[in-house]
Amino acid sequence: MSERTIALVTGANKGIGYEIAAGLGALGWSVGVGARDDRRREAAVEKLRACGIDAFGVPLDVTDDASTAAAARLIEDEAGHLDVLVNNAAIAGGFPQEPTRVDPATVRTVVETNVIGVIRVTNAMMPLLRRSAAPRIVNMSSSVGSLTRQAGPAAEQTTGPIAVAYAPSKSFLNAVTLQYARELSGTNVLINAACPGYVATDLNGFRGVRTPAQGAAIAITLATLPDDGPTGRFFDDAGQVPW
């Protein structure tokens, strides 16, 4: 089997995910572009290849068991192992999201992608990650996932508007990250949550103040941690973020 360093980035056809794939590819890695939209996925792969990156498409709907299993088989056939998994795919769920007005189905849909999708993909890829000498998992969270920041007096300025589906989904993801870290303690698998900052993407109507490339930087840092690096933590560019 190939000894290439292999990464899979979910939701990598655009925005932060694309820039994470580009950044890891610039290291000389082979990068799987995970996305459910065939046209956008292949366009992203072509764009990355035009930049000299060893990219390959991975059809992947993180909400679907069969799709996720097929993605794992594709990477098995492509490389036989996986070194880095970046769980980036996420949805906002539409607004407004005030708790007293939200449709419970919206919350369910957001959690299905942003949390259960991460569990589904991580578990499908875990056998491949265990074959790596230095497996790393990065879960893309958000500043809104910090309960400490949400509860602060400046919550509106630091975490944006009330969002009972999206924000708690990221808090849930942080909690899930901790549980994986507990289970994987003592192994060589390092798993952390990443906060990209307020990035201008279609998820927020491009209202963010950071570029996707800036938002991708922390994921690339966590994807390339040394063997004695941290696990079960939450980081942004400035350092550790309070849960």
Secondary structure, DSSP 4 states (H G I P E B T S, - for coil): ---S-EEEEET-SSHHHHHHHHHHHTTT-EEEEEES-HHHHHHHHHHHHHTT-EEEEEE--TT-HHHHHHHHHHHHHHTS--SEEEE-------S-B-TTT--HHHHHHHHIIIIIHHHHHHHHHHHHHTTSSS-EEEEE--GGG-HHHHTSTTHHHHH-S-BTTHHHHHHHHHHHHHHHHHHTTTSS-EEEEE---SB-SGGGTT--SB-HHHHHHHHHHHHT--TT---S-EEETTEEPP-
